[in-house]
Structure formats: C-alpha cells, structure tokens
C-alpha cells in the first residue's frame, strides 16, 4: 500500500541548522508527511505556525536564538492541538521532564534513522505516546508534586473516562488498559478520543500531564 494514500499530514521543522532541516525534508519524501513551514528560532516558529497551521512540529531544544523548551510552551499555548516532538543531541532526563511538562508529545535524539523517525511521526499522528511507561511516570513526578486539584470541566469526564485517564497516566497502551478493564481495545480507543476532546489536548501524553497537574494520576492506588 502506498505511503502517500490519503490526506497529507502537515509538519513544521524548527532548527537553527538548515542542513538538518534539509535532511529531514529528504527523509519525508514520498511519505504521508508534508513540510509546510520551516523556522530557525522559536520566535520565527510562532510566526510560521500562524500562517501554516502544521499538525506536527519537530522542535530543536538547543538553538542559537533561544531555548526550544521556551518555544514549546509558547507554541502549545497558542496551538494546543498541534503535536510537538522535541529533538536534541542530549539524552537528558531533565530536558525530557521539562519537555513533557511543557506540552511535548515526545522526545527524539538527533541522528535517528529514517525508519525510526517515520515510526515516531506515525505514532504521534495516531495520538500514541513516544515515551515508555517508566519514562512517562518519571517525567510526570514533578508535575504531580505540585498538583492543583481537579477542576470542573466544561464537559465533565464520566467515571469510566476518569478510570481510563488514570490508567493512561501510568503509560499503559490501549491494549493493556483493555485487559485491565475487561473491555475491547476499540472501546478504550473511543474513551481516549473522548478524553482528549474534553480536555482540549493533542495527545495521550498531554492528557497524562493534565491528570498529573490536577491530582488525578496520584490517586491510581
């Protein structure tokens, strides 16, 4: 089956190295992903995003003209439905924690090969997490420690959706949650989609961040 079947998934590349952006462009040729904008700084990324409205952004953490983690927060504040994947040459747990807390859908090391890059992009496009359960729980620890308490949602979660959200916050896959809840995997997928819509977040990682910030994930026991 052709990889280019169906609508293209729009992307923005944010990195201060044009050669790297060009390399990613080459990786994405003849795939379902289309680069609709490029930027060399966080400030420029906001301007490009306002014009191009990408669905997914690849964002460098260390750039000559500012911190990509600060740019992440600005992008997610203005475009909460846009998925942002952070890129770095540093396998740093502090960066990972800040990235997840700031709204990132995932965290990739530079030098990733084409197969793994496409796998990560497709996972994010499906709303899946790029983090293992252990990585997610570790990244959420600091967020949970400053939990604000659960607020009233405009569209409240049902009791089953709350249950799914708490399980999701431990990094479980839809299949694992289905086994725990004794329901079909498709049922869990539907619950997750409803949760993302009600919380106004772009992916399951940010749903887990929301739960941690509002004291839900800490009550899993």
C-alpha positions in Angstrom: 0.0 0.0 0.0 1.3 3.4 -0.9 2.5 5.6 2.0 1.1 8.6 0.2 -2.5 7.4 0.2 -4.9 9.9 1.7 -4.5 13.4 3.0 -1.0 14.6 3.9 -0.1 15.3 7.5 1.4 18.8 7.7 4.6 19.5 9.5 6.9 22.3 10.6 10.6 22.0 11.2 12.3 24.2 13.7 16.1 24.1 14.0 18.8 26.7 13.5 20.7 24.4 11.2 19.4 24.5 7.6 21.3 21.4 6.7 19.5 19.3 9.3 16.1 20.7 8.1 17.1 19.7 4.6 18.0 16.2 5.8 14.6 15.7 7.4 12.9 17.0 4.3 14.7 14.3 2.3 13.6 11.6 4.9 10.0 12.6 4.4 9.9 12.5 0.6 7.3 10.0 -0.7 5.6 9.7 2.7 2.3 10.9 4.1 4.1 13.8 5.8 4.5 17.2 4.1 6.7 20.0 5.4 4.6 23.2 5.2 6.9 25.5 7.1 10.5 25.9 8.5 11.9 28.1 11.2 15.3 28.7 12.7 14.2 30.1 16.0 11.3 29.9 18.5 10.1 33.4 17.6 10.1 32.6 13.9 8.3 29.3 14.6 5.4 31.1 16.1 5.1 33.3 13.0 5.3 30.3 10.7 2.8 28.3 12.7 0.3 31.2 12.5 0.5 31.0 8.7 1.0 27.3 8.0 -1.0 25.7 10.9 1.1 22.5 11.0 -0.4 19.4 12.6 3.1 18.2 13.9 6.2 20.2 14.7 9.7 18.9 15.1 11.4 21.4 17.5 15.1 21.5 18.5 15.8 22.1 22.2 19.1 24.0 21.8 19.1 26.8 19.3 21.4 29.8 18.8 18.5 32.2 19.2 16.8 30.9 22.3 15.7 27.8 24.2 13.4 25.4 22.3 11.7 24.4 25.6 10.5 28.0 26.0 9.4 28.0 22.4 7.5 24.7 23.1 5.4 26.4 25.8 4.6 29.4 23.6 3.6 27.1 20.7 1.4 24.9 22.8 -0.3 27.9 24.5 -1.3 29.3 21.1 -1.8 26.0 19.3 -2.9 23.4 21.9 -4.0 20.8 19.3 -0.6 20.8 17.5 1.7 17.9 18.4 5.3 18.9 19.1 8.2 16.5 19.2 11.4 17.7 20.8 14.7 16.9 19.2 18.1 17.1 20.8 21.6 15.6 20.8 21.4 15.3 24.6 19.8 12.3 26.3 19.0 14.4 29.4 16.2 13.4 31.8 15.7 17.0 32.9 15.1 18.0 29.4 12.7 15.2 29.0 10.7 16.2 32.1 10.6 19.8 31.0 9.5 18.8 27.5 6.7 16.6 28.7 5.5 19.1 31.3 5.6 21.9 28.6 3.4 20.1 26.2 5.6 17.9 24.1 4.2 14.7 22.6 7.6 13.1 22.6 11.3 13.4 22.7 13.7 12.2 20.0 17.5 12.2 19.8 19.1 13.7 16.7 20.7 11.1 14.5 17.6 9.0 14.5 17.3 7.0 11.3 14.5 7.3 8.7 12.6 4.2 9.8 12.5 5.3 13.5 11.7 8.9 12.6 8.7 7.8 10.5 7.6 5.4 13.2 7.7 8.2 15.8 5.8 10.6 13.5 3.2 8.0 12.7 2.8 7.1 16.4 2.2 10.8 17.2 -0.2 11.2 14.3 -2.2 8.4 15.8 -2.2 10.0 19.2 0.2 7.4 20.7 3.0 8.2 23.2 6.7 8.1 22.2 7.6 7.5 25.9 7.7 4.2 27.7 5.5 3.9 30.8 8.6 4.3 33.0 9.7 7.5 31.2 6.2 9.0 31.4 5.8 8.3 35.1 9.3 9.8 35.8 8.6 12.8 33.7 5.3 13.4 35.5 6.7 13.1 39.0 7.5 16.8 39.4 4.2 17.8 37.9 2.2 15.5 40.3 4.0 17.0 43.3 2.5 20.5 42.5 -1.0 19.2 41.6 -3.7 21.8 41.9 -6.6 19.6 42.5 -9.2 18.6 39.9 -11.2 21.5 38.5 -14.7 21.4 37.0 -14.6 20.7 33.3 -17.0 22.4 30.9 -17.7 18.8 29.6 -17.0 16.6 32.7 -15.4 13.2 32.3 -17.5 10.1 33.0 -16.5 7.8 35.8 -15.1 5.3 33.2 -13.2 8.1 31.4 -11.7 9.1 34.7 -10.6 5.5 35.2 -9.1 5.3 31.7 -7.3 8.7 32.3 -5.7 7.4 35.5 -4.6 4.2 33.7 -3.3 6.2 30.8 -1.2 8.3 33.2 0.8 5.2 34.1 1.8 4.8 30.5 -0.4 1.8 29.6 -1.2 1.2 26.0 -4.8 0.9 24.8 -4.5 -2.9 24.7 -3.1 -3.0 28.3 -5.9 -0.8 29.5 -8.5 -3.0 27.7 -7.1 -6.1 29.6 -7.3 -4.3 32.9 -10.9 -3.1 32.3 -12.1 -6.3 30.6 -13.4 -4.4 27.6 -12.5 -4.3 23.9 -9.4 -2.3 22.7 -11.7 -0.3 20.4 -13.8 0.7 23.4 -10.7 2.1 25.2 -9.6 3.9 22.0 -13.0 5.6 21.9 -12.7 6.6 25.6 -9.2 8.1 24.9 -10.5 10.1 22.0 -13.4 11.5 24.1 -10.9 12.3 26.9 -8.6 14.2 24.6 -11.5 16.2 23.2 -12.9 17.1 26.6 -9.5 18.1 28.0 -8.6 20.1 24.8 -5.2 18.4 24.5 -3.5 17.0 21.4 -2.4 13.5 22.6 -2.3 11.0 25.4 0.9 12.3 26.9 -0.7 15.7 27.4 -3.8 14.0 28.9 -1.4 12.4 31.4 0.2 15.8 32.1 -3.3 17.3 32.7 -4.1 14.4 35.1 -0.9 15.0 37.0 -1.4 18.7 37.2 -4.9 18.2 38.6 -4.2 15.4 41.1 -5.8 12.6 39.2 -2.8 10.4 38.4 -1.6 10.5 42.0 -4.7 8.6 43.1 -4.1 5.5 41.0 -3.9 3.3 44.0 
